[in-house]
Amino acid sequence: MKYDVIIAGGGPGGATCAEFLAKNGVDVILFEKGDNNRYKACAGGLMWHNELDFGSLPPEIIERDVDHLILHGPTEFVDLKSDNNSTKIGQLTYRNRLDCYLREKAIRSGAIIETNSEVFNISCHKDFVEVEVKSNSHIKRIKGDAIVIATGVHGNKLHRKLKIDRPLEIEQAIQAEYYLPSHVVEERFGGGVYELFFNSQIASHGYTWIFTKKEGVSVGMCNKNVDIKHFQEVLKHHPIIRPKLEGAKPIEFEGKHIWAAPIPDRILEHIYGNKVILVGDAAGFIDRFTYEGIWHARMSGRLAAETLIKAKKKSDYTASFLLKYQRKCSRIFEIIQNSQKMHHLVYHSGFMDLLIDTMALILQDKELSEEYTKNIQPLLEGLLEPGDEIAHLGIEFRRRLLESLKNKLDKKSFRKINRLIEYAYFIK
Ligand SMILES: Cc1cc2nc3c(=O)[nH]c(=O)nc-3n(C[C@H](O)[C@H](O)[C@H](O)COP(=O)(O)OP(=O)(O)OC[C@H]3O[C@@H](n4cnc5c(N)ncnc54)[C@H](O)[C@@H]3O)c2cc1C
């Protein structure tokens, strides 16, 4: 049998794509190399745009609603929280549960999903693509009109087979899950929180995080290179993290407590080709400042599906038709480009510690922090235009940041940081 679309990879990108294709009458088969409960190294933070763009997830998938974000510099910190507890910044989940749920949704819509099935070879022919799939020790060949590569950063093998560009995996993240009783999580963290620790001595290209779950926490670090020993030392000795983890019991997934995984370093130049579309991490779609990627994977999966639904109607899966996918992704591109500017400012300016401490100090202003927290999603996306309702927030924040840094830096350093801030923050 020949399918309309074959999908390699059943993470958020592949599963979302499968759901939308199946819902619209496209014959789709998805192969996932892991088992149905596969653990993915991921803190499970779902920023608010997940709910805005994809609707609510069922309560059994959600560990906690996140109503505050704590930002630590080396010496200053701010707890961004609205006074009346009305602000939802995001949610928290376990990835094995989320991925399972998204795949089940796709199956309910009519997609065929085969787990424990690795796509290990692809060949592109004039009228079809063919994949070779290893399930247990069986090998089968499946044909389709097109293929979606949704294999995350680990699927480089397939990029090579298709002779397409691939992420270089420059940054990495490491993480561990711990059990803590629910009441301890509430006492120590105040419920659902994204707590971020920036300190260039600990991680010069990222941050350490604690995200709370119902009964426990995800703790991790992203950086250029991750080192398990260094990570363990930080957890053991950090003056704020150590007491927060006191008595926490390591949780193992698939027999392992600490997990490390690469993070794509850039968006690929070509995220489509003849009969091929790349989504999620496989396309390099990840926020370059926060390293968030679940929303990007889901959104690119949906946009890939929209393109392929039209391709089926026209019976045209050529690169010149699938170019529409690249155009559809313009919002994702813009958000990632903005995050790349923040990446440059924070991780490459040489002033990370001063910048984060100064930002934390500025946001200690109650009025600004309240408004900032309420609008954190669009502010992080950085898509504000002058004249937007909340553009004044970005402008005010930038003004205070520059004013404060002017007093702390010599002229040459200030000129440099001024340029980077004007470029990154927030209004084009
Ligand atoms: C430690 C860490 C923490 C993170 N925390 C967050 C966070 O809190 N919030 C957030 O938004 N993002 C986070 N991210 C980023 C996020 O995990 C990714 O951006 C997201 O998982 C990308 O989804 P995806 O579907 O593109 O790829 P993946 O989730 O990697 O899914 C790819 C799937 O393809 C399968 N696969 C691979 N090769 C093959 C093959 N050849 N054949 C068949 N199947 C294959 C894999 O088994 C996997 O299930 C984190 C990343 C790391 C490393």
The ligand as an SDF file (V2000), in Angstrom:
LIG
                    3D

 53 58  0  0  0  0  0  0  0  0999 V2000
   16.9220   18.8880   28.5920 C   0  0  0  0  0  0  0  0  0  0  0  0
   15.9410   19.6100   27.7040 C   0  0  0  0  0  0  0  0  0  0  0  0
   14.8910   20.3130   28.2780 C   0  0  0  0  0  0  0  0  0  0  0  0
   13.9340   20.9440   27.4710 C   0  0  0  0  0  0  0  0  0  0  0  0
   12.8970   21.5950   28.0880 N   0  0  0  0  0  0  0  0  0  0  0  0
   11.9400   22.1680   27.3190 C   0  0  0  0  0  0  0  0  0  0  0  0
   10.7990   22.7710   27.9240 C   0  0  0  0  0  0  0  0  0  0  0  0
   10.6490   22.7880   29.1540 O   0  0  0  0  0  0  0  0  0  0  0  0
    9.8450   23.3330   27.1150 N   0  0  0  0  0  0  0  0  0  0  0  0
    9.9660   23.3180   25.7560 C   0  0  0  0  0  0  0  0  0  0  0  0
    9.0880   23.8570   25.0740 O   0  0  0  0  0  0  0  0  0  0  0  0
   11.0360   22.7280   25.1500 N   0  0  0  0  0  0  0  0  0  0  0  0
   12.0120   22.1400   25.8910 C   0  0  0  0  0  0  0  0  0  0  0  0
   13.0610   21.5110   25.2780 N   0  0  0  0  0  0  0  0  0  0  0  0
   13.0790   21.4320   23.8080 C   0  0  0  0  0  0  0  0  0  0  0  0
   12.0880   20.3550   23.3490 C   0  0  0  0  0  0  0  0  0  0  0  0
   12.3020   19.1530   24.0580 O   0  0  0  0  0  0  0  0  0  0  0  0
   12.1990   20.0920   21.8520 C   0  0  0  0  0  0  0  0  0  0  0  0
   12.2780   21.2950   21.1500 O   0  0  0  0  0  0  0  0  0  0  0  0
   11.0080   19.2790   21.3560 C   0  0  0  0  0  0  0  0  0  0  0  0
   11.0010   18.0120   21.9660 O   0  0  0  0  0  0  0  0  0  0  0  0
   11.0460   19.1160   19.8370 C   0  0  0  0  0  0  0  0  0  0  0  0
   10.0020   18.2650   19.4310 O   0  0  0  0  0  0  0  0  0  0  0  0
   10.1650   17.3680   18.1090 P   0  0  0  0  0  0  0  0  0  0  0  0
    8.8770   16.6630   17.9160 O   0  0  0  0  0  0  0  0  0  0  0  0
   10.7100   18.1950   17.0120 O   0  0  0  0  0  0  0  0  0  0  0  0
   11.3350   16.3280   18.4550 O   0  0  0  0  0  0  0  0  0  0  0  0
   11.4290   15.2560   19.6230 P   0  0  0  0  0  0  0  0  0  0  0  0
   10.6160   15.6180   20.7750 O   0  0  0  0  0  0  0  0  0  0  0  0
   12.8880   15.0210   19.8130 O   0  0  0  0  0  0  0  0  0  0  0  0
   10.7730   13.9690   18.9800 O   0  0  0  0  0  0  0  0  0  0  0  0
   11.4110   13.2620   17.9400 C   0  0  0  0  0  0  0  0  0  0  0  0
   10.9060   11.8290   17.9680 C   0  0  0  0  0  0  0  0  0  0  0  0
   11.4060   11.1510   16.8390 O   0  0  0  0  0  0  0  0  0  0  0  0
   11.8240    9.8530   17.2140 C   0  0  0  0  0  0  0  0  0  0  0  0
   12.8210    9.4330   16.2240 N   0  0  0  0  0  0  0  0  0  0  0  0
   14.0860    9.8990   16.0610 C   0  0  0  0  0  0  0  0  0  0  0  0
   14.6690    9.3010   15.0080 N   0  0  0  0  0  0  0  0  0  0  0  0
   13.7470    8.4540   14.4870 C   0  0  0  0  0  0  0  0  0  0  0  0
   13.7430    7.5680   13.3830 C   0  0  0  0  0  0  0  0  0  0  0  0
   14.8210    7.4580   12.5920 N   0  0  0  0  0  0  0  0  0  0  0  0
   12.6290    6.8500   13.1260 N   0  0  0  0  0  0  0  0  0  0  0  0
   11.5200    6.9560   13.9280 C   0  0  0  0  0  0  0  0  0  0  0  0
   11.4660    7.7870   14.9860 N   0  0  0  0  0  0  0  0  0  0  0  0
   12.5710    8.5390   15.2600 C   0  0  0  0  0  0  0  0  0  0  0  0
   12.3510   10.0280   18.6280 C   0  0  0  0  0  0  0  0  0  0  0  0
   12.3180    8.7970   19.3400 O   0  0  0  0  0  0  0  0  0  0  0  0
   11.3810   11.0710   19.1890 C   0  0  0  0  0  0  0  0  0  0  0  0
   10.2730   10.4920   19.8340 O   0  0  0  0  0  0  0  0  0  0  0  0
   14.0490   20.8980   26.0530 C   0  0  0  0  0  0  0  0  0  0  0  0
   15.1250   20.2190   25.4680 C   0  0  0  0  0  0  0  0  0  0  0  0
   16.0590   19.5690   26.2660 C   0  0  0  0  0  0  0  0  0  0  0  0
   17.1810   18.8280   25.6200 C   0  0  0  0  0  0  0  0  0  0  0  0
  1  2  1  0
  2  3  1  0
  2 52  2  0
  3  4  2  0
  4  5  1  0
  4 50  1  0
  5  6  2  0
  6  7  1  0
  6 13  1  0
  7  8  2  0
  7  9  1  0
  9 10  1  0
 10 11  2  0
 10 12  1  0
 12 13  2  0
 13 14  1  0
 14 15  1  0
 14 50  1  0
 15 16  1  0
 16 17  1  0
 16 18  1  0
 18 19  1  0
 18 20  1  0
 20 21  1  0
 20 22  1  0
 22 23  1  0
 23 24  1  0
 24 25  2  0
 24 26  1  0
 24 27  1  0
 27 28  1  0
 28 29  2  0
 28 30  1  0
 28 31  1  0
 31 32  1  0
 32 33  1  0
 33 34  1  0
 33 48  1  0
 34 35  1  0
 35 36  1  0
 35 46  1  0
 36 37  1  0
 36 45  1  0
 37 38  2  0
 38 39  1  0
 39 40  1  0
 39 45  2  0
 40 41  1  0
 40 42  2  0
 42 43  1  0
 43 44  2  0
 44 45  1  0
 46 47  1  0
 46 48  1  0
 48 49  1  0
 50 51  2  0
 51 52  1  0
 52 53  1  0
M  END
$$$$
